[in-house]
Amino acid sequence: MQGNAYPIRPGDVYVLDQHDRHYLRGGKEQDLILVSVFNPPLRGDERHNLNDSSGSAY
């Protein structure tokens, strides 16, 4: 990560296509609500692992 920070506002689209390392955080006054889309689609039995040493993983 290069330390760049970009605000995400309602209506923005945030796209990753190279397994880029990233993190998202909510604001001080409200939660961050996201819609996450995967292609190829997930099978349904995956679990998000926040303890992986290389970052979150499925």
mmCIF entry with sequence, helices, sheets and N, C-alpha, C, O atoms, coordinates in Angstrom:
data_MODEL
# 
_entry.id   MODEL 
# 
_entity.id                         1 
_entity.type                       polymer 
_entity.pdbx_number_of_molecules   1 
# 
_entity_poly.entity_id                      1 
_entity_poly.type                           'polypeptide(L)' 
_entity_poly.nstd_linkage                   no 
_entity_poly.nstd_monomer                   no 
_entity_poly.pdbx_seq_one_letter_code       MQGNAYPIRPGDVYVLDQHDRHYLRGGKEQDLILVSVFNPPLRGDERHNLNDSSGSAY 
_entity_poly.pdbx_seq_one_letter_code_can   MQGNAYPIRPGDVYVLDQHDRHYLRGGKEQDLILVSVFNPPLRGDERHNLNDSSGSAY 
_entity_poly.pdbx_strand_id                 A 
# 
loop_
_entity_poly_seq.entity_id 
_entity_poly_seq.num 
_entity_poly_seq.mon_id 
_entity_poly_seq.hetero 
1 1  MET n 
1 2  GLN n 
1 3  GLY n 
1 4  ASN n 
1 5  ALA n 
1 6  TYR n 
1 7  PRO n 
1 8  ILE n 
1 9  ARG n 
1 10 PRO n 
1 11 GLY n 
1 12 ASP n 
1 13 VAL n 
1 14 TYR n 
1 15 VAL n 
1 16 LEU n 
1 17 ASP n 
1 18 GLN n 
1 19 HIS n 
1 20 ASP n 
1 21 ARG n 
1 22 HIS n 
1 23 TYR n 
1 24 LEU n 
1 25 ARG n 
1 26 GLY n 
1 27 GLY n 
1 28 LYS n 
1 29 GLU n 
1 30 GLN n 
1 31 ASP n 
1 32 LEU n 
1 33 ILE n 
1 34 LEU n 
1 35 VAL n 
1 36 SER n 
1 37 VAL n 
1 38 PHE n 
1 39 ASN n 
1 40 PRO n 
1 41 PRO n 
1 42 LEU n 
1 43 ARG n 
1 44 GLY n 
1 45 ASP n 
1 46 GLU n 
1 47 ARG n 
1 48 HIS n 
1 49 ASN n 
1 50 LEU n 
1 51 ASN n 
1 52 ASP n 
1 53 SER n 
1 54 SER n 
1 55 GLY n 
1 56 SER n 
1 57 ALA n 
1 58 TYR n 
# 
_struct_asym.id          A 
_struct_asym.entity_id   1 
# 
loop_
_atom_site.group_PDB 
_atom_site.id 
_atom_site.type_symbol 
_atom_site.label_atom_id 
_atom_site.label_alt_id 
_atom_site.label_comp_id 
_atom_site.label_asym_id 
_atom_site.label_entity_id 
_atom_site.label_seq_id 
_atom_site.pdbx_PDB_ins_code 
_atom_site.Cartn_x 
_atom_site.Cartn_y 
_atom_site.Cartn_z 
_atom_site.occupancy 
_atom_site.B_iso_or_equiv 
_atom_site.pdbx_formal_charge 
_atom_site.auth_seq_id 
_atom_site.auth_comp_id 
_atom_site.auth_asym_id 
_atom_site.auth_atom_id 
_atom_site.pdbx_PDB_model_num 
ATOM 1   N N  . MET A 1 1  ? 0.845   -1.182  0.000   1.00 0.00 ? 1  MET A N  1 
ATOM 2   C CA . MET A 1 1  ? 0.000   0.000   0.000   1.00 0.00 ? 1  MET A CA 1 
ATOM 3   C C  . MET A 1 1  ? 0.883   1.234   0.000   1.00 0.00 ? 1  MET A C  1 
ATOM 4   O O  . MET A 1 1  ? 1.907   1.277   0.681   1.00 0.00 ? 1  MET A O  1 
ATOM 5   N N  . GLN A 1 2  ? 0.488   2.217   -0.752  1.00 0.00 ? 2  GLN A N  1 
ATOM 6   C CA . GLN A 1 2  ? 1.300   3.411   -0.885  1.00 0.00 ? 2  GLN A CA 1 
ATOM 7   C C  . GLN A 1 2  ? 0.843   4.548   0.003   1.00 0.00 ? 2  GLN A C  1 
ATOM 8   O O  . GLN A 1 2  ? 1.391   5.648   -0.073  1.00 0.00 ? 2  GLN A O  1 
ATOM 9   N N  . GLY A 1 3  ? -0.148  4.309   0.843   1.00 0.00 ? 3  GLY A N  1 
ATOM 10  C CA . GLY A 1 3  ? -0.600  5.337   1.756   1.00 0.00 ? 3  GLY A CA 1 
ATOM 11  C C  . GLY A 1 3  ? -1.576  6.323   1.160   1.00 0.00 ? 3  GLY A C  1 
ATOM 12  O O  . GLY A 1 3  ? -1.883  7.338   1.785   1.00 0.00 ? 3  GLY A O  1 
ATOM 13  N N  . ASN A 1 4  ? -2.074  6.050   -0.040  1.00 0.00 ? 4  ASN A N  1 
ATOM 14  C CA . ASN A 1 4  ? -3.052  6.943   -0.650  1.00 0.00 ? 4  ASN A CA 1 
ATOM 15  C C  . ASN A 1 4  ? -4.418  6.719   -0.021  1.00 0.00 ? 4  ASN A C  1 
ATOM 16  O O  . ASN A 1 4  ? -4.802  5.580   0.246   1.00 0.00 ? 4  ASN A O  1 
ATOM 17  N N  . ALA A 1 5  ? -5.143  7.784   0.212   1.00 0.00 ? 5  ALA A N  1 
ATOM 18  C CA . ALA A 1 5  ? -6.500  7.703   0.753   1.00 0.00 ? 5  ALA A CA 1 
ATOM 19  C C  . ALA A 1 5  ? -7.441  8.432   -0.190  1.00 0.00 ? 5  ALA A C  1 
ATOM 20  O O  . ALA A 1 5  ? -7.180  9.564   -0.599  1.00 0.00 ? 5  ALA A O  1 
ATOM 21  N N  . TYR A 1 6  ? -8.531  7.772   -0.525  1.00 0.00 ? 6  TYR A N  1 
ATOM 22  C CA . TYR A 1 6  ? -9.518  8.353   -1.426  1.00 0.00 ? 6  TYR A CA 1 
ATOM 23  C C  . TYR A 1 6  ? -10.895 8.252   -0.785  1.00 0.00 ? 6  TYR A C  1 
ATOM 24  O O  . TYR A 1 6  ? -11.302 7.163   -0.382  1.00 0.00 ? 6  TYR A O  1 
ATOM 25  N N  . PRO A 1 7  ? -11.614 9.348   -0.681  1.00 0.00 ? 7  PRO A N  1 
ATOM 26  C CA . PRO A 1 7  ? -12.961 9.284   -0.108  1.00 0.00 ? 7  PRO A CA 1 
ATOM 27  C C  . PRO A 1 7  ? -13.915 8.567   -1.065  1.00 0.00 ? 7  PRO A C  1 
ATOM 28  O O  . PRO A 1 7  ? -13.863 8.771   -2.278  1.00 0.00 ? 7  PRO A O  1 
ATOM 29  N N  . ILE A 1 8  ? -14.765 7.745   -0.518  1.00 0.00 ? 8  ILE A N  1 
ATOM 30  C CA . ILE A 1 8  ? -15.816 7.083   -1.286  1.00 0.00 ? 8  ILE A CA 1 
ATOM 31  C C  . ILE A 1 8  ? -17.135 7.675   -0.833  1.00 0.00 ? 8  ILE A C  1 
ATOM 32  O O  . ILE A 1 8  ? -17.446 7.694   0.358   1.00 0.00 ? 8  ILE A O  1 
ATOM 33  N N  . ARG A 1 9  ? -17.905 8.156   -1.787  1.00 0.00 ? 9  ARG A N  1 
ATOM 34  C CA . ARG A 1 9  ? -19.174 8.831   -1.490  1.00 0.00 ? 9  ARG A CA 1 
ATOM 35  C C  . ARG A 1 9  ? -20.328 8.049   -2.096  1.00 0.00 ? 9  ARG A C  1 
ATOM 36  O O  . ARG A 1 9  ? -20.112 7.229   -2.989  1.00 0.00 ? 9  ARG A O  1 
ATOM 37  N N  . PRO A 1 10 ? -21.551 8.286   -1.629  1.00 0.00 ? 10 PRO A N  1 
ATOM 38  C CA . PRO A 1 10 ? -22.705 7.600   -2.220  1.00 0.00 ? 10 PRO A CA 1 
ATOM 39  C C  . PRO A 1 10 ? -22.713 7.758   -3.739  1.00 0.00 ? 10 PRO A C  1 
ATOM 40  O O  . PRO A 1 10 ? -22.545 8.858   -4.264  1.00 0.00 ? 10 PRO A O  1 
ATOM 41  N N  . GLY A 1 11 ? -22.912 6.644   -4.430  1.00 0.00 ? 11 GLY A N  1 
ATOM 42  C CA . GLY A 1 11 ? -22.943 6.649   -5.888  1.00 0.00 ? 11 GLY A CA 1 
ATOM 43  C C  . GLY A 1 11 ? -21.620 6.294   -6.530  1.00 0.00 ? 11 GLY A C  1 
ATOM 44  O O  . GLY A 1 11 ? -21.576 6.042   -7.734  1.00 0.00 ? 11 GLY A O  1 
ATOM 45  N N  . ASP A 1 12 ? -20.525 6.264   -5.757  1.00 0.00 ? 12 ASP A N  1 
ATOM 46  C CA . ASP A 1 12 ? -19.212 5.899   -6.308  1.00 0.00 ? 12 ASP A CA 1 
ATOM 47  C C  . ASP A 1 12 ? -19.149 4.398   -6.557  1.00 0.00 ? 12 ASP A C  1 
ATOM 48  O O  . ASP A 1 12 ? -19.837 3.618   -5.900  1.00 0.00 ? 12 ASP A O  1 
ATOM 49  N N  . VAL A 1 13 ? -18.313 4.004   -7.516  1.00 0.00 ? 13 VAL A N  1 
ATOM 50  C CA . VAL A 1 13 ? -18.026 2.603   -7.788  1.00 0.00 ? 13 VAL A CA 1 
ATOM 51  C C  . VAL A 1 13 ? -16.535 2.398   -7.550  1.00 0.00 ? 13 VAL A C  1 
ATOM 52  O O  . VAL A 1 13 ? -15.706 3.140   -8.077  1.00 0.00 ? 13 VAL A O  1 
ATOM 53  N N  . TYR A 1 14 ? -16.205 1.393   -6.758  1.00 0.00 ? 14 TYR A N  1 
ATOM 54  C CA . TYR A 1 14 ? -14.816 1.082   -6.406  1.00 0.00 ? 14 TYR A CA 1 
ATOM 55  C C  . TYR A 1 14 ? -14.517 -0.307  -6.951  1.00 0.00 ? 14 TYR A C  1 
ATOM 56  O O  . TYR A 1 14 ? -15.135 -1.281  -6.521  1.00 0.00 ? 14 TYR A O  1 
ATOM 57  N N  . VAL A 1 15 ? -13.584 -0.416  -7.885  1.00 0.00 ? 15 VAL A N  1 
ATOM 58  C CA . VAL A 1 15 ? -13.335 -1.674  -8.589  1.00 0.00 ? 15 VAL A CA 1 
ATOM 59  C C  . VAL A 1 15 ? -11.882 -2.103  -8.404  1.00 0.00 ? 15 VAL A C  1 
ATOM 60  O O  . VAL A 1 15 ? -10.957 -1.309  -8.574  1.00 0.00 ? 15 VAL A O  1 
ATOM 61  N N  . LEU A 1 16 ? -11.703 -3.367  -8.056  1.00 0.00 ? 16 LEU A N  1 
ATOM 62  C CA . LEU A 1 16 ? -10.375 -3.979  -7.984  1.00 0.00 ? 16 LEU A CA 1 
ATOM 63  C C  . LEU A 1 16 ? -10.329 -5.095  -9.015  1.00 0.00 ? 16 LEU A C  1 
ATOM 64  O O  . LEU A 1 16 ? -11.290 -5.855  -9.144  1.00 0.00 ? 16 LEU A O  1 
ATOM 65  N N  . ASP A 1 17 ? -9.226  -5.208  -9.753  1.00 0.00 ? 17 ASP A N  1 
ATOM 66  C CA . ASP A 1 17 ? -9.141  -6.285  -10.739 1.00 0.00 ? 17 ASP A CA 1 
ATOM 67  C C  . ASP A 1 17 ? -7.815  -7.025  -10.720 1.00 0.00 ? 17 ASP A C  1 
ATOM 68  O O  . ASP A 1 17 ? -7.609  -7.930  -11.529 1.00 0.00 ? 17 ASP A O  1 
ATOM 69  N N  . GLN A 1 18 ? -6.914  -6.667  -9.823  1.00 0.00 ? 18 GLN A N  1 
ATOM 70  C CA . GLN A 1 18 ? -5.605  -7.308  -9.771  1.00 0.00 ? 18 GLN A CA 1 
ATOM 71  C C  . GLN A 1 18 ? -5.263  -7.798  -8.357  1.00 0.00 ? 18 GLN A C  1 
ATOM 72  O O  . GLN A 1 18 ? -4.090  -7.867  -7.988  1.00 0.00 ? 18 GLN A O  1 
ATOM 73  N N  . HIS A 1 19 ? -6.285  -8.135  -7.576  1.00 0.00 ? 19 HIS A N  1 
ATOM 74  C CA . HIS A 1 19 ? -6.077  -8.558  -6.182  1.00 0.00 ? 19 HIS A CA 1 
ATOM 75  C C  . HIS A 1 19 ? -5.278  -7.502  -5.410  1.00 0.00 ? 19 HIS A C  1 
ATOM 76  O O  . HIS A 1 19 ? -4.433  -7.834  -4.579  1.00 0.00 ? 19 HIS A O  1 
ATOM 77  N N  . ASP A 1 20 ? -5.554  -6.241  -5.695  1.00 0.00 ? 20 ASP A N  1 
ATOM 78  C CA . ASP A 1 20 ? -4.847  -5.138  -5.059  1.00 0.00 ? 20 ASP A CA 1 
ATOM 79  C C  . ASP A 1 20 ? -5.070  -5.151  -3.549  1.00 0.00 ? 20 ASP A C  1 
ATOM 80  O O  . ASP A 1 20 ? -6.186  -5.383  -3.085  1.00 0.00 ? 20 ASP A O  1 
ATOM 81  N N  . ARG A 1 21 ? -4.005  -4.900  -2.784  1.00 0.00 ? 21 ARG A N  1 
ATOM 82  C CA . ARG A 1 21 ? -4.155  -4.740  -1.337  1.00 0.00 ? 21 ARG A CA 1 
ATOM 83  C C  . ARG A 1 21 ? -4.903  -3.440  -1.094  1.00 0.00 ? 21 ARG A C  1 
ATOM 84  O O  . ARG A 1 21 ? -4.617  -2.421  -1.723  1.00 0.00 ? 21 ARG A O  1 
ATOM 85  N N  . HIS A 1 22 ? -5.861  -3.479  -0.181  1.00 0.00 ? 22 HIS A N  1 
ATOM 86  C CA . HIS A 1 22 ? -6.685  -2.308  0.069   1.00 0.00 ? 22 HIS A CA 1 
ATOM 87  C C  . HIS A 1 22 ? -7.383  -2.460  1.417   1.00 0.00 ? 22 HIS A C  1 
ATOM 88  O O  . HIS A 1 22 ? -7.416  -3.546  1.998   1.00 0.00 ? 22 HIS A O  1 
ATOM 89  N N  . TYR A 1 23 ? -7.925  -1.382  1.889   1.00 0.00 ? 23 TYR A N  1 
ATOM 90  C CA . TYR A 1 23 ? -8.842  -1.447  3.016   1.00 0.00 ? 23 TYR A CA 1 
ATOM 91  C C  . TYR A 1 23 ? -9.824  -0.302  2.891   1.00 0.00 ? 23 TYR A C  1 
ATOM 92  O O  . TYR A 1 23 ? -9.520  0.748   2.325   1.00 0.00 ? 23 TYR A O  1 
ATOM 93  N N  . LEU A 1 24 ? -11.011 -0.528  3.434   1.00 0.00 ? 24 LEU A N  1 
ATOM 94  C CA . LEU A 1 24 ? -12.083 0.469   3.424   1.00 0.00 ? 24 LEU A CA 1 
ATOM 95  C C  . LEU A 1 24 ? -12.492 0.709   4.860   1.00 0.00 ? 24 LEU A C  1 
ATOM 96  O O  . LEU A 1 24 ? -12.482 -0.213  5.676   1.00 0.00 ? 24 LEU A O  1 
ATOM 97  N N  . ARG A 1 25 ? -12.844 1.914   5.166   1.00 0.00 ? 25 ARG A N  1 
ATOM 98  C CA . ARG A 1 25 ? -13.295 2.210   6.524   1.00 0.00 ? 25 ARG A CA 1 
ATOM 99  C C  . ARG A 1 25 ? -14.461 3.186   6.467   1.00 0.00 ? 25 ARG A C  1 
ATOM 100 O O  . ARG A 1 25 ? -14.568 4.001   5.550   1.00 0.00 ? 25 ARG A O  1 
ATOM 101 N N  . GLY A 1 26 ? -15.318 3.087   7.449   1.00 0.00 ? 26 GLY A N  1 
ATOM 102 C CA . GLY A 1 26 ? -16.463 3.980   7.546   1.00 0.00 ? 26 GLY A CA 1 
ATOM 103 C C  . GLY A 1 26 ? -16.068 5.328   8.114   1.00 0.00 ? 26 GLY A C  1 
ATOM 104 O O  . GLY A 1 26 ? -14.925 5.547   8.514   1.00 0.00 ? 26 GLY A O  1 
ATOM 105 N N  . GLY A 1 27 ? -17.023 6.209   8.140   1.00 0.00 ? 27 GLY A N  1 
ATOM 106 C CA . GLY A 1 27 ? -16.775 7.538   8.681   1.00 0.00 ? 27 GLY A CA 1 
ATOM 107 C C  . GLY A 1 27 ? -16.936 7.578   10.191  1.00 0.00 ? 27 GLY A C  1 
ATOM 108 O O  . GLY A 1 27 ? -17.309 6.582   10.811  1.00 0.00 ? 27 GLY A O  1 
ATOM 109 N N  . LYS A 1 28 ? -16.658 8.716   10.771  1.00 0.00 ? 28 LYS A N  1 
ATOM 110 C CA . LYS A 1 28 ? -16.770 8.871   12.228  1.00 0.00 ? 28 LYS A CA 1 
ATOM 111 C C  . LYS A 1 28 ? -18.222 8.870   12.688  1.00 0.00 ? 28 LYS A C  1 
ATOM 112 O O  . LYS A 1 28 ? -18.518 8.466   13.813  1.00 0.00 ? 28 LYS A O  1 
ATOM 113 N N  . GLU A 1 29 ? -19.123 9.318   11.827  1.00 0.00 ? 29 GLU A N  1 
ATOM 114 C CA . GLU A 1 29 ? -20.515 9.502   12.231  1.00 0.00 ? 29 GLU A CA 1 
ATOM 115 C C  . GLU A 1 29 ? -21.470 8.413   11.743  1.00 0.00 ? 29 GLU A C  1 
ATOM 116 O O  . GLU A 1 29 ? -22.604 8.335   12.215  1.00 0.00 ? 29 GLU A O  1 
ATOM 117 N N  . GLN A 1 30 ? -21.026 7.564   10.794  1.00 0.00 ? 30 GLN A N  1 
ATOM 118 C CA . GLN A 1 30 ? -21.938 6.539   10.283  1.00 0.00 ? 30 GLN A CA 1 
ATOM 119 C C  . GLN A 1 30 ? -21.166 5.328   9.761   1.00 0.00 ? 30 GLN A C  1 
ATOM 120 O O  . GLN A 1 30 ? -19.970 5.407   9.479   1.00 0.00 ? 30 GLN A O  1 
ATOM 121 N N  . ASP A 1 31 ? -21.882 4.207   9.639   1.00 0.00 ? 31 ASP A N  1 
ATOM 122 C CA . ASP A 1 31 ? -21.285 2.980   9.133   1.00 0.00 ? 31 ASP A CA 1 
ATOM 123 C C  . ASP A 1 31 ? -21.064 3.072   7.630   1.00 0.00 ? 31 ASP A C  1 
ATOM 124 O O  . ASP A 1 31 ? -21.710 3.864   6.943   1.00 0.00 ? 31 ASP A O  1 
ATOM 125 N N  . LEU A 1 32 ? -20.154 2.263   7.133   1.00 0.00 ? 32 LEU A N  1 
ATOM 126 C CA . LEU A 1 32 ? -19.917 2.120   5.706   1.00 0.00 ? 32 LEU A CA 1 
ATOM 127 C C  . LEU A 1 32 ? -20.758 0.933   5.231   1.00 0.00 ? 32 LEU A C  1 
ATOM 128 O O  . LEU A 1 32 ? -20.625 -0.170  5.761   1.00 0.00 ? 32 LEU A O  1 
ATOM 129 N N  . ILE A 1 33 ? -21.607 1.149   4.255   1.00 0.00 ? 33 ILE A N  1 
ATOM 130 C CA . ILE A 1 33 ? -22.470 0.101   3.711   1.00 0.00 ? 33 ILE A CA 1 
ATOM 131 C C  . ILE A 1 33 ? -22.037 -0.165  2.281   1.00 0.00 ? 33 ILE A C  1 
ATOM 132 O O  . ILE A 1 33 ? -21.988 0.751   1.460   1.00 0.00 ? 33 ILE A O  1 
ATOM 133 N N  . LEU A 1 34 ? -21.719 -1.435  1.977   1.00 0.00 ? 34 LEU A N  1 
ATOM 134 C CA . LEU A 1 34 ? -21.176 -1.801  0.677   1.00 0.00 ? 34 LEU A CA 1 
ATOM 135 C C  . LEU A 1 34 ? -21.982 -2.909  0.018   1.00 0.00 ? 34 LEU A C  1 
ATOM 136 O O  . LEU A 1 34 ? -22.648 -3.695  0.692   1.00 0.00 ? 34 LEU A O  1 
ATOM 137 N N  . VAL A 1 35 ? -21.914 -2.961  -1.293  1.00 0.00 ? 35 VAL A N  1 
ATOM 138 C CA . VAL A 1 35 ? -22.375 -4.099  -2.072  1.00 0.00 ? 35 VAL A CA 1 
ATOM 139 C C  . VAL A 1 35 ? -21.127 -4.700  -2.694  1.00 0.00 ? 35 VAL A C  1 
ATOM 140 O O  . VAL A 1 35 ? -20.384 -4.009  -3.392  1.00 0.00 ? 35 VAL A O  1 
ATOM 141 N N  . SER A 1 36 ? -20.893 -5.966  -2.449  1.00 0.00 ? 36 SER A N  1 
ATOM 142 C CA . SER A 1 36 ? -19.691 -6.632  -2.936  1.00 0.00 ? 36 SER A CA 1 
ATOM 143 C C  . SER A 1 36 ? -20.074 -7.621  -4.038  1.00 0.00 ? 36 SER A C  1 
ATOM 144 O O  . SER A 1 36 ? -20.963 -8.451  -3.849  1.00 0.00 ? 36 SER A O  1 
ATOM 145 N N  . VAL A 1 37 ? -19.402 -7.531  -5.187  1.00 0.00 ? 37 VAL A N  1 
ATOM 146 C CA . VAL A 1 37 ? -19.689 -8.394  -6.328  1.00 0.00 ? 37 VAL A CA 1 
ATOM 147 C C  . VAL A 1 37 ? -18.415 -9.122  -6.720  1.00 0.00 ? 37 VAL A C  1 
ATOM 148 O O  . VAL A 1 37 ? -17.364 -8.495  -6.854  1.00 0.00 ? 37 VAL A O  1 
ATOM 149 N N  . PHE A 1 38 ? -18.487 -10.423 -6.905  1.00 0.00 ? 38 PHE A N  1 
ATOM 150 C CA . PHE A 1 38 ? -17.349 -11.236 -7.299  1.00 0.00 ? 38 PHE A CA 1 
ATOM 151 C C  . PHE A 1 38 ? -17.593 -11.861 -8.665  1.00 0.00 ? 38 PHE A C  1 
ATOM 152 O O  . PHE A 1 38 ? -18.694 -12.325 -8.961  1.00 0.00 ? 38 PHE A O  1 
ATOM 153 N N  . ASN A 1 39 ? -16.550 -11.866 -9.497  1.00 0.00 ? 39 ASN A N  1 
ATOM 154 C CA . ASN A 1 39 ? -16.631 -12.534 -10.777 1.00 0.00 ? 39 ASN A CA 1 
ATOM 155 C C  . ASN A 1 39 ? -15.311 -13.275 -10.987 1.00 0.00 ? 39 ASN A C  1 
ATOM 156 O O  . ASN A 1 39 ? -14.287 -12.609 -11.142 1.00 0.00 ? 39 ASN A O  1 
ATOM 157 N N  . PRO A 1 40 ? -15.267 -14.599 -11.004 1.00 0.00 ? 40 PRO A N  1 
ATOM 158 C CA . PRO A 1 40 ? -16.432 -15.483 -10.992 1.00 0.00 ? 40 PRO A CA 1 
ATOM 159 C C  . PRO A 1 40 ? -17.128 -15.452 -9.636  1.00 0.00 ? 40 PRO A C  1 
ATOM 160 O O  . PRO A 1 40 ? -16.519 -15.123 -8.619  1.00 0.00 ? 40 PRO A O  1 
ATOM 161 N N  . PRO A 1 41 ? -18.399 -15.797 -9.638  1.00 0.00 ? 41 PRO A N  1 
ATOM 162 C CA . PRO A 1 41 ? -19.177 -15.729 -8.395  1.00 0.00 ? 41 PRO A CA 1 
ATOM 163 C C  . PRO A 1 41 ? -18.638 -16.694 -7.338  1.00 0.00 ? 41 PRO A C  1 
ATOM 164 O O  . PRO A 1 41 ? -18.008 -17.704 -7.650  1.00 0.00 ? 41 PRO A O  1 
ATOM 165 N N  . LEU A 1 42 ? -18.903 -16.353 -6.095  1.00 0.00 ? 42 LEU A N  1 
ATOM 166 C CA . LEU A 1 42 ? -18.554 -17.243 -4.999  1.00 0.00 ? 42 LEU A CA 1 
ATOM 167 C C  . LEU A 1 42 ? -19.502 -18.431 -4.994  1.00 0.00 ? 42 LEU A C  1 
ATOM 168 O O  . LEU A 1 42 ? -20.612 -18.343 -5.520  1.00 0.00 ? 42 LEU A O  1 
ATOM 169 N N  . ARG A 1 43 ? -19.076 -19.538 -4.406  1.00 0.00 ? 43 ARG A N  1 
ATOM 170 C CA . ARG A 1 43 ? -19.917 -20.737 -4.332  1.00 0.00 ? 43 ARG A CA 1 
ATOM 171 C C  . ARG A 1 43 ? -20.963 -20.612 -3.232  1.00 0.00 ? 43 ARG A C  1 
ATOM 172 O O  . ARG A 1 43 ? -22.049 -21.182 -3.340  1.00 0.00 ? 43 ARG A O  1 
ATOM 173 N N  . GLY A 1 44 ? -20.645 -19.875 -2.181  1.00 0.00 ? 44 GLY A N  1 
ATOM 174 C CA . GLY A 1 44 ? -21.578 -19.717 -1.071  1.00 0.00 ? 44 GLY A CA 1 
ATOM 175 C C  . GLY A 1 44 ? -21.061 -20.261 0.245   1.00 0.00 ? 44 GLY A C  1 
ATOM 176 O O  . GLY A 1 44 ? -21.591 -19.915 1.301   1.00 0.00 ? 44 GLY A O  1 
ATOM 177 N N  . ASP A 1 45 ? -20.030 -21.112 0.209   1.00 0.00 ? 45 ASP A N  1 
ATOM 178 C CA . ASP A 1 45 ? -19.502 -21.680 1.449   1.00 0.00 ? 45 ASP A CA 1 
ATOM 179 C C  . ASP A 1 45 ? -18.204 -21.006 1.887   1.00 0.00 ? 45 ASP A C  1 
ATOM 180 O O  . ASP A 1 45 ? -17.588 -21.437 2.862   1.00 0.00 ? 45 ASP A O  1 
ATOM 181 N N  . GLU A 1 46 ? -17.781 -19.965 1.187   1.00 0.00 ? 46 GLU A N  1 
ATOM 182 C CA . GLU A 1 46 ? -16.564 -19.255 1.549   1.00 0.00 ? 46 GLU A CA 1 
ATOM 183 C C  . GLU A 1 46 ? -16.775 -18.465 2.841   1.00 0.00 ? 46 GLU A C  1 
ATOM 184 O O  . GLU A 1 46 ? -17.892 -18.055 3.154   1.00 0.00 ? 46 GLU A O  1 
ATOM 185 N N  . ARG A 1 47 ? -15.702 -18.262 3.575   1.00 0.00 ? 47 ARG A N  1 
ATOM 186 C CA . ARG A 1 47 ? -15.753 -17.462 4.799   1.00 0.00 ? 47 ARG A CA 1 
ATOM 187 C C  . ARG A 1 47 ? -14.618 -16.461 4.752   1.00 0.00 ? 47 ARG A C  1 
ATOM 188 O O  . ARG A 1 47 ? -13.491 -16.810 4.403   1.00 0.00 ? 47 ARG A O  1 
ATOM 189 N N  . HIS A 1 48 ? -14.908 -15.220 5.101   1.00 0.00 ? 48 HIS A N  1 
ATOM 190 C CA . HIS A 1 48 ? -13.905 -14.161 5.097   1.00 0.00 ? 48 HIS A CA 1 
ATOM 191 C C  . HIS A 1 48 ? -12.979 -14.363 6.286   1.00 0.00 ? 48 HIS A C  1 
ATOM 192 O O  . HIS A 1 48 ? -13.443 -14.494 7.419   1.00 0.00 ? 48 HIS A O  1 
ATOM 193 N N  . ASN A 1 49 ? -11.675 -14.390 6.040   1.00 0.00 ? 49 ASN A N  1 
ATOM 194 C CA . ASN A 1 49 ? -10.677 -14.626 7.086   1.00 0.00 ? 49 ASN A CA 1 
ATOM 195 C C  . ASN A 1 49 ? -9.887  -13.342 7.298   1.00 0.00 ? 49 ASN A C  1 
ATOM 196 O O  . ASN A 1 49 ? -9.057  -12.979 6.464   1.00 0.00 ? 49 ASN A O  1 
ATOM 197 N N  . LEU A 1 50 ? -10.135 -12.662 8.392   1.00 0.00 ? 50 LEU A N  1 
ATOM 198 C CA . LEU A 1 50 ? -9.442  -11.415 8.687   1.00 0.00 ? 50 LEU A CA 1 
ATOM 199 C C  . LEU A 1 50 ? -8.115  -11.649 9.409   1.00 0.00 ? 50 LEU A C  1 
ATOM 200 O O  . LEU A 1 50 ? -7.397  -10.692 9.699   1.00 0.00 ? 50 LEU A O  1 
ATOM 201 N N  . ASN A 1 51 ? -7.783  -12.896 9.700   1.00 0.00 ? 51 ASN A N  1 
ATOM 202 C CA . ASN A 1 51 ? -6.565  -13.203 10.435  1.00 0.00 ? 51 ASN A CA 1 
ATOM 203 C C  . ASN A 1 51 ? -5.429  -13.694 9.546   1.00 0.00 ? 51 ASN A C  1 
ATOM 204 O O  . ASN A 1 51 ? -4.351  -14.003 10.054  1.00 0.00 ? 51 ASN A O  1 
ATOM 205 N N  . ASP A 1 52 ? -5.635  -13.774 8.259   1.00 0.00 ? 52 ASP A N  1 
ATOM 206 C CA . ASP A 1 52 ? -4.584  -14.227 7.332   1.00 0.00 ? 52 ASP A CA 1 
ATOM 207 C C  . ASP A 1 52 ? -3.436  -13.236 7.371   1.00 0.00 ? 52 ASP A C  1 
ATOM 208 O O  . ASP A 1 52 ? -3.668  -12.028 7.349   1.00 0.00 ? 52 ASP A O  1 
ATOM 209 N N  . SER A 1 53 ? -2.208  -13.719 7.430   1.00 0.00 ? 53 SER A N  1 
ATOM 210 C CA . SER A 1 53 ? -1.046  -12.825 7.555   1.00 0.00 ? 53 SER A CA 1 
ATOM 211 C C  . SER A 1 53 ? -0.830  -11.946 6.329   1.00 0.00 ? 53 SER A C  1 
ATOM 212 O O  . SER A 1 53 ? -0.181  -10.905 6.433   1.00 0.00 ? 53 SER A O  1 
ATOM 213 N N  . SER A 1 54 ? -1.355  -12.337 5.175   1.00 0.00 ? 54 SER A N  1 
ATOM 214 C CA . SER A 1 54 ? -1.197  -11.536 3.969   1.00 0.00 ? 54 SER A CA 1 
ATOM 215 C C  . SER A 1 54 ? -2.386  -10.611 3.719   1.00 0.00 ? 54 SER A C  1 
ATOM 216 O O  . SER A 1 54 ? -2.488  -10.020 2.644   1.00 0.00 ? 54 SER A O  1 
ATOM 217 N N  . GLY A 1 55 ? -3.280  -10.478 4.684   1.00 0.00 ? 55 GLY A N  1 
ATOM 218 C CA . GLY A 1 55 ? -4.476  -9.665  4.529   1.00 0.00 ? 55 GLY A CA 1 
ATOM 219 C C  . GLY A 1 55 ? -5.692  -10.566 4.568   1.00 0.00 ? 55 GLY A C  1 
ATOM 220 O O  . GLY A 1 55 ? -5.564  -11.775 4.763   1.00 0.00 ? 55 GLY A O  1 
ATOM 221 N N  . SER A 1 56 ? -6.847  -10.004 4.388   1.00 0.00 ? 56 SER A N  1 
ATOM 222 C CA . SER A 1 56 ? -8.058  -10.823 4.425   1.00 0.00 ? 56 SER A CA 1 
ATOM 223 C C  . SER A 1 56 ? -8.084  -11.752 3.210   1.00 0.00 ? 56 SER A C  1 
ATOM 224 O O  . SER A 1 56 ? -7.526  -11.432 2.161   1.00 0.00 ? 56 SER A O  1 
ATOM 225 N N  . ALA A 1 57 ? -8.728  -12.889 3.364   1.00 0.00 ? 57 ALA A N  1 
ATOM 226 C CA . ALA A 1 57 ? -8.763  -13.877 2.296   1.00 0.00 ? 57 ALA A CA 1 
ATOM 227 C C  . ALA A 1 57 ? -10.008 -14.711 2.398   1.00 0.00 ? 57 ALA A C  1 
ATOM 228 O O  . ALA A 1 57 ? -10.683 -14.718 3.427   1.00 0.00 ? 57 ALA A O  1 
ATOM 229 N N  . TYR A 1 58 ? -10.315 -15.416 1.330   1.00 0.00 ? 58 TYR A N  1 
ATOM 230 C CA . TYR A 1 58 ? -11.431 -16.368 1.328   1.00 0.00 ? 58 TYR A CA 1 
ATOM 231 C C  . TYR A 1 58 ? -10.889 -17.750 1.184   1.00 0.00 ? 58 TYR A C  1 
ATOM 232 O O  . TYR A 1 58 ? -11.654 -18.714 1.158   1.00 0.00 ? 58 TYR A O  1 
# 
